[in-house]
Amino acid sequence: MSKELKQQFLDYLQSHNTMTLATCAGDLPWAATVFYASDDLRFIFFRHPIRATVRIYRPMPGLQ
């Protein structure tokens, strides 16, 4: 990715605070809007911990 494109992307991320995460657990697709913060290209998203969205994402490799 060019430096210019990366900067445009980072500017976009900094000007917003919600995103939609989507996944599939078994045969059930799932999407939810979450609040996020970003540090360069790393995302931290916020959602109530007992919601199905978090339970679905938590087991995925690389997510904490």
PyMOL commands that set and color helices and strands:
alter all, ss='L'
color gray80, all
select helices_A, chain A and resi 3-14+52-57
alter helices_A, ss='H'
color red, helices_A
select strands_A, chain A and resi 18-25+28-39+42-46
alter strands_A, ss='S'
color yellow, strands_A
deselect
rebuild
show_as cartoon
